[in-house]
């Protein structure tokens, strides 16, 4: 008995030591990090933000359990927000300055969150919308992500859709780690399921994850949405959700079906957020997972934006404000709020701080960690100015649709036109006294206007001189072993014109670099409703020469393949067009495959 009694205290001591060690490890282990970002949702399309028509019970519950930055800013449109988010830098430094026509590709010198977290032991995955380049070396897997499940371009339903996957939100064709594959189910459900599998697999192995879930819903097109939810919102009076009250009957009749479809998409996201939190509890990762939720820009229509005005594309508050929820039970107290101004590029350093990861030496970022704000710590306020800007065009232009935002005031030059209409402004508003931006103080406060304009000028000059030829688009690389077939779509061609660049008769060319000289098969896709035409293909390598091919194309043809085209190495411009008489129009897509890679 004495021996047994002497063993018992030892067992208790060992148990206490082991339990204490496990608890200490759990308290110090790096968190899983998740960013959920919806597309075109807007900052007030949530029940907890005052939308009385839309049901978001899981996000409402998340908001109660989270910390929140109540004055959080994003860019007016998709790609700029994503570049800011991924790099912690102003998107004007990254070459990703617009949403299409070759200007939605990020320079590969940029360092992403995924690349910085890797040395800290993180595995990174993306599930949804990348919108920073579809081809090597700009894909997510080329920028630090280990698991990639994305659609091409700026959204399903655009010219970047793969053949057979046009506008398919249900049973979509997606790119899984570089391989094109059809998936079963609704796209948002697919993204979240894959993300949960990714987190679960790594959590089981004791490996922290960075999981990026940027959904394309509720971005259009709106033809393919969850049916039961659609009928639910079709049966509701949606008038209270619109910006103008009362909302004109004619406009309501024109918009109500689209709004019902958008709300169905949003509630589907909400349902998946609920599934995600259940999964985190199931795998015992709930308390040590930092989950951010935000939207990428203002709403895609004249919907409710709280006390403000504006929507997607505009730099009034409704176009550039987002919620930011931060849920991390281990380290963040529920209900913590901060009204300090912050923005998308702040998430990069915030995540580094939460994960205990180091910023690479020499990397210049524009954001600052807001983790102290989220933890409710006392933070000394600084005289900070945020800069938000976006417009169509090949280069950023000073003042055009740009804004400088301080804790109280905002200077802006609003301009909503597509190409180059006249600027409006300057406009100066007191955002505290006048959140609707209705009283322009520019004439009353000339000194303040001059001070903020000086800050904007310094900022614009700085970001515009980040690198030589700062606003030139990156080149797509052809012939790299990591991507044996390069797909060129209208999303990435270089073109500008008065009527956009996705019309049937538009033309454009692609900027590429052929990495390896050799033979390539070039498959050209075009609309099947064309008349008999001549197909032209050109690779122009500056003074070093031009490769020209042509072929007769019969009516109703969908594609033509040029076999064994010999290409030189180096930078080149690629164009393919259909000609009928003097009229030429661009093709739909081009698939370029290295015969050497294909043979291996």
Beta strands, then each sheet from edge to edge (+ up, - down):
strand 1: 32-38
strand 2: 67-69
strand 3: 72-73
strand 4: 123-129
strand 5: 147-151
strand 6: 173-176
strand 7: 179-182
strand 8: 209-214
strand 9: 289-295
strand 10: 321-322
strand 11: 325-327
strand 12: 337-338
strand 13: 342-343
strand 14: 386-389
strand 15: 402-405
strand 16: 409-413
strand 17: 427-430
strand 18: 476-478
strand 19: 485-489
strand 20: 510-514
strand 21: 518-525
strand 22: 533-540
strand 23: 546-553
strand 24: 559-567
strand 25: 570-580
strand 26: 583-586
strand 27: 589-594
sheet 1: 7+ 6- 5+ 4+ 8+ 1+ 9+ 11- 2+ 12+
sheet 2: 10+ 3- 13-
sheet 3: 14+ 15- 16+ 17-
sheet 4: 18+ 20+ 25- 22+ 23-
sheet 5: 18+ 20+ 25- 26+
sheet 6: 19+ 27- 21+ 24-
end
